[in-house]
């Protein structure tokens, strides 16, 4: 019972976090500015996504796999927006 409850809480929190990253991607492209982002953050998000995807595959846990696969395009979008608009003031 505890394991299932924990899985639900972690899944809901991850969904909220992924929505936040997608909201940032949308904001980057609407405002044409990514000046508040740093390359270190983008790299951290990228490698974090790869690590979670790897962890999900190793455990074969579908919530981790789904969240990782859904969040990775947002990280790629953030990186693209950063390199396209990040250096403008």
N, C-alpha and C positions, 0 to 999 in steps of 0.2 A: 504494500500500500504506500509506504513512504517513498519508494523508488518511483512509482507512477506519479505521485504528487510533485516530486522534485522535477521529473521530466516535463510536466506541464508548466511549472513555474519557469524553468529555464527556457522552454520553447516560447512562452509568451514574452519573456524579457528579450529574447533574441529577436523576435518579430518586431518589437518596438524599436530596438536598436537598428535593425535593418531599415525600417521605415524612416528613421532619422537620417541615416546615410543617404537614402534615396532623396529625401527632402533637401539635403545639402547639395546633391548633384543637380537637382532642379534649380536651386538657388544660384549655383555657379553659372549655369547656362542662361538663366534669366537676367542676372545682373552683369554677366560677362566679366566676373571678377572672382578670383580665388586667392586674393591677397591674404586672407586670414588663415590659409592652410600652409603648412610647412611640408617640405619634401620628406622629412623624418616621419611625420604623421602618415603620409601617403604610403611610404614604405612599410611602416608598422602595420597599417591596415591590410596591405597586400600580403605580407608574410603571415599575419595572423589568420587571414582567410585560407591560405595554403595549409597552415598548421591544423586548423579546425577541420578542413576537408580531409586531410590525411588521417586525423584522429577518428573522424566519423567512418572512414573506410576501414580502418583497422578494427574498430569495435563493431562495425556494421550496424550503427545506430541510425535509423531513418530520420529522427528529428535533427540530428547534427548534420547529416548529409543534405537534407532539404534546405535548412537555413544557410549552410555554406554555399550551396549552389545558387541560392537566390541572392545572397549578399555579395558574391564575387563580382557580378556585373556592376554593382553600385561602386565598388572599389575601383574597378577599371574605369568607370565613368568619372569618378573623382580624379583619378590620375590624369585622364585625358583633359578634363577641364582645367586642372592645375597647370599642365604644360601649355595649354592653349591660352588661358587667361591669367595665370598666377603671377606673372611678372608685370602686369599692367597696374598702374596706380590710378 
